[in-house]
Amino acid sequence: SGINAEYVVKIAQSKEAVVSTQSTGATVNVSAQNVHEAGKGAFTGEISCGMALDCGAKYTILGHSERRHVFRESNKQIGAKTAAALGVGLTVIACIGEKEEERDSGKTMDV
């Protein structure tokens, strides 16, 4: 079709959420919405980098504003997640965004 584009699809926390694109011929890569920095252990509701890879992910998105503000993730923890992701071969998409009220009040570029 002449279009040279790369697509990334964020997965939920299960293999069943991976979308098949074989019928379209498009190149679609899979991304985890978030990962935990520990390689293994009991972290209910979290996904490890290994689990993301098992689901077919090549990417992970880290640093979400709501993770920073609601869950109090620090730069140190996001750095640890980034190191863990890079260490297993995931590409990190850095999410550096504003809070909802900052966006709604037109302050996106000030953040």
C-alpha positions in Angstrom: 0.0 0.0 0.0 3.0 2.3 0.1 2.6 3.3 3.7 5.6 2.7 5.9 4.2 2.9 9.4 4.8 1.1 12.7 1.8 0.3 14.9 1.9 -0.6 18.6 -1.0 -2.2 20.4 -1.1 -2.1 24.2 -2.1 -5.4 25.8 -4.1 -6.1 28.8 -2.7 -8.5 31.4 -3.4 -11.8 29.5 -2.3 -13.5 26.3 -6.0 -13.6 25.2 -5.8 -9.8 24.6 -3.1 -10.1 21.9 -4.6 -9.1 18.5 -3.8 -11.1 15.4 -2.9 -9.1 12.4 -1.9 -11.8 10.0 -5.0 -11.3 7.8 -4.2 -7.7 7.2 -0.5 -8.0 6.5 0.1 -4.9 8.7 3.1 -4.9 11.1 1.7 -4.4 14.6 3.8 -4.6 17.7 2.5 -5.3 21.1 3.1 -3.1 24.2 2.5 -3.7 27.9 0.7 -0.7 29.5 3.0 -1.0 32.5 5.5 -3.5 34.1 6.7 -4.2 37.6 10.4 -3.9 38.2 10.7 -7.3 40.0 11.5 -10.3 37.9 9.2 -12.5 40.0 7.2 -12.5 43.2 3.7 -11.9 44.5 2.7 -8.5 43.1 -1.1 -8.8 42.6 -2.3 -6.8 39.6 1.1 -6.2 38.2 2.8 -7.8 35.2 6.5 -8.6 35.1 8.7 -7.9 32.1 8.9 -11.7 31.5 5.1 -12.0 31.4 4.9 -9.1 29.0 7.4 -10.8 26.7 5.4 -14.1 27.0 2.4 -12.1 25.7 4.4 -11.0 22.7 5.2 -7.5 23.9 8.2 -5.7 22.4 7.4 -2.5 24.2 6.2 -1.2 27.5 4.8 2.2 28.4 6.3 3.7 31.7 5.9 6.9 33.7 2.1 7.4 33.3 1.0 10.5 35.1 -1.7 8.6 37.0 0.9 6.1 38.2 2.9 9.0 39.5 0.1 10.8 41.1 -2.3 8.1 42.2 0.1 5.3 43.1 3.0 7.7 44.0 5.5 6.1 41.7 8.8 7.9 42.1 11.4 8.7 39.5 13.5 6.1 41.2 10.9 3.4 40.8 10.2 4.3 37.2 14.0 4.2 36.7 14.0 0.7 38.2 11.2 -0.4 35.9 13.0 1.1 32.9 16.2 -0.8 33.8 14.2 -4.1 34.2 12.4 -3.6 30.9 15.6 -2.7 29.0 17.4 -5.6 30.7 15.1 -8.2 29.1 14.9 -6.5 25.7 11.7 -4.5 25.9 11.7 -1.0 24.3 10.4 1.6 26.7 7.9 4.3 25.6 8.4 7.1 28.1 5.0 8.6 29.1 5.7 12.1 30.3 2.2 13.6 30.7 0.1 16.0 32.5 -2.7 15.4 35.1 -6.2 15.5 33.8 -6.9 18.9 35.4 -3.8 20.3 33.9 -4.9 19.2 30.4 -8.5 20.4 31.0 -7.2 23.9 32.0 -4.9 24.2 28.9 -1.6 23.8 30.8 -0.3 20.7 28.9 2.7 22.6 27.4 3.6 24.0 30.8 4.0 20.6 32.5 
